[in-house]
Structures are given as C-alpha cells and as structure tokens.
C-alpha cells in the first residue's frame, strides 16, 4: 500500500512558475509509474503527465507540453511537476498517482494522493 502526499500548490499570477512535489511512503516507489492528473471545477479529472519507473521516459498532455516537466527522485521517493508559464486555465486540484502501467488513463493508477490546489490568476 503506497501513500502519496502532494505539496507545493498555491495562488500565483499568469506567467509564474510552481513546483509540485509528491512524496511516497509505504511501498517500493521505484516499482511504480507515476502520473500527475488535475481536476478543474465542474470538469472531469484529466491526465497531465507521466513518468516511467526509472524516469527515462515521460509523456505530457498537449495542453501542458513545453511548459510542464515531470521528474522523479527514486532516492527520495518523490515525484515532481515543474510548471512554468502558468495560465488561468491551469487552475485545478492536482493529484499524483502511482500505477503499474505507463498509461494516461486514471483507472490504471491504483494509488492517489489527496490533491493540492493550484490557482492561477489573470
């Protein structure tokens, strides 16, 4: 059983940067694919980014490609989401998730954090 705790959210202005962190405990972090998802008010949760077990391969939603970077430090059991050039439409609750497959589908992720709020003002 893996526990995930996100941090780093907050209120920023358009064009600013934030780095989200997700600390894992209770399992073999290096054995999991890690993903970031987000859910804006009134919308379904959507895929943002994912990273393989070793960090050697990443994948991004088109809406964040070139602005967001996912990375992981297996020695620290932590995955990160560096978010640059933030836009108001990036406002959402951001969740990290752990799974066994390199997938964009949230159903493929077994473990989820509680989420961290990111609000981008215009």
Number of C-alpha atoms within 10 A of each C-alpha: 9 17 17 23 18 23 18 14 18 14 13 18 14 17 14 14 16 18 16 21 22 24 18 22 14 9 12 12 23 17 14 22 21 32 30 27 22 22 19 17 9 6 9 9 16 17 22 25 25 28 23 22 19 14 17 9 12 15 18 20 15 11 12 17 12 12 14 20 20 24 21 22 14 16 8 11 16 20 26 22 23 14 20 17 15 23 19 15 13 20 20 21 18 26 26 30 28 25 21 14 14 20 19 19 12 18 9 15 20 13 17 21 20 14 22 21 19 22 21 20 16 11
